[in-house]
C-alpha cells in the first residue's frame, strides 16, 4: 500500500520496527508461510482488479492504524461512492490533530492547533488519495503474486497474498484483502531476505464496517468551514518534464511516469515553484521534486529512511532535487541520476 494519506506524497517539500512487531498481532493473525506457487498472470490480474474496484466504489468506515519505526498512529476513515462521486474523510486520532476532507478533486487539510488550512484542487495522480486501498495491475510487470492462505483482520476473513519483487529495486508487500468484497484490509511492506523479511511499515484496519449506507453529507458539511484559519492555497498545474526543460535519460526498470505537476505555495514571501514528477510501478510510487537551489534553505545533501519511506536530496547545478518513495535507497539514487537538465 503505497500511501496512508494524501500528504505523504508531498512530505519532502510541503506538508498518510520493535513497536510494529509487538502491535501488529493484535490487529490480525499472522498468515502461514507461503506454500503455493505464483498465480498465473491472468488470475493475478483479476485478483488485483477486484481489489482496485473495491477501493474505488466501496462504502466503508473504520479505524486505520499505521506503524513504522517504533511509532503507531491511527486515523478514522470514511469513504463513500455516490453516483460517480467520491467523498472521503480522514481524521487523526494520535499526534498532532489534523483532518483531511476530499470531495472528488477538492481537498482540504485542516490543522486546528495552528489554525492553518491547506485548500487545493488536486490532480488525480496515482497514490494521492486519502486512503490507500488500491493496487494497479501494472504491478504484475515487477512482482509475482503468491497466495499465502487466509487470515482475519478486524474480525473479517481475508485472503493473504505476497507481492514478491522480480528484482532488488523494490520491496515485497504482503496484502490482506476482504474475501467478501475485495477491499484491502491490511498491507505490510517487507525488507529483503538479508533482513529476515522484517516488517518495515504496516497499514491495517483495527475495526471496519463495509457496505455501509453512504453519508456524503458527513463529508461535505466539513468543507469550507475555514473561519479563523489561515488559508493556504497551493497553486498547481499539470505540465511535462519536457516543458520544464527536463528528461528521464535512464528510465528506472519497472517504473512509469504517472504525471508531472508544477506547484507553488501561496504563502508570504514564497513565490517559488516546485516541479513534481510521480513515477509508479503499480504498487509503490516515487516522487521527484525539482526546485531552484537556495543556499539559505538547501544547506546539506542527505539521505534518510523512516519505515519503508526513503528520502534523498542532492544539488544539481542551480537546482535542488528531492526524491522520496517507499523503495530502497539505491533505487532513489537511480532516480536522482536518471533525471537530466536538457535546456539551459
Secondary structure as GFF3:
##gff-version 3
##sequence-region A 1 344
A	DSSP	three_ten_helix	6	10	.	.	.	ID=ss1
A	DSSP	alpha_helix	18	24	.	.	.	ID=ss2
A	DSSP	alpha_helix	41	57	.	.	.	ID=ss3
A	DSSP	beta_strand	60	68	.	.	.	ID=ss4
A	DSSP	beta_strand	71	82	.	.	.	ID=ss5
A	DSSP	beta_strand	85	92	.	.	.	ID=ss6
A	DSSP	beta_strand	99	103	.	.	.	ID=ss7
A	DSSP	beta_strand	106	111	.	.	.	ID=ss8
A	DSSP	beta_strand	116	121	.	.	.	ID=ss9
A	DSSP	three_ten_helix	137	141	.	.	.	ID=ss10
A	DSSP	beta_strand	143	153	.	.	.	ID=ss11
A	DSSP	beta_strand	156	165	.	.	.	ID=ss12
A	DSSP	beta_strand	172	178	.	.	.	ID=ss13
A	DSSP	beta_strand	184	190	.	.	.	ID=ss14
A	DSSP	three_ten_helix	193	195	.	.	.	ID=ss15
A	DSSP	beta_strand	199	210	.	.	.	ID=ss16
A	DSSP	alpha_helix	217	220	.	.	.	ID=ss17
A	DSSP	beta_strand	230	232	.	.	.	ID=ss18
A	DSSP	beta_strand	235	239	.	.	.	ID=ss19
A	DSSP	beta_strand	246	248	.	.	.	ID=ss20
A	DSSP	beta_strand	256	264	.	.	.	ID=ss21
A	DSSP	beta_strand	273	280	.	.	.	ID=ss22
A	DSSP	beta_strand	285	292	.	.	.	ID=ss23
A	DSSP	beta_strand	302	306	.	.	.	ID=ss24
A	DSSP	beta_strand	309	316	.	.	.	ID=ss25
A	DSSP	beta_strand	319	325	.	.	.	ID=ss26
A	DSSP	alpha_helix	329	338	.	.	.	ID=ss27
A	DSSP	beta_strand	339	341	.	.	.	ID=ss28
###
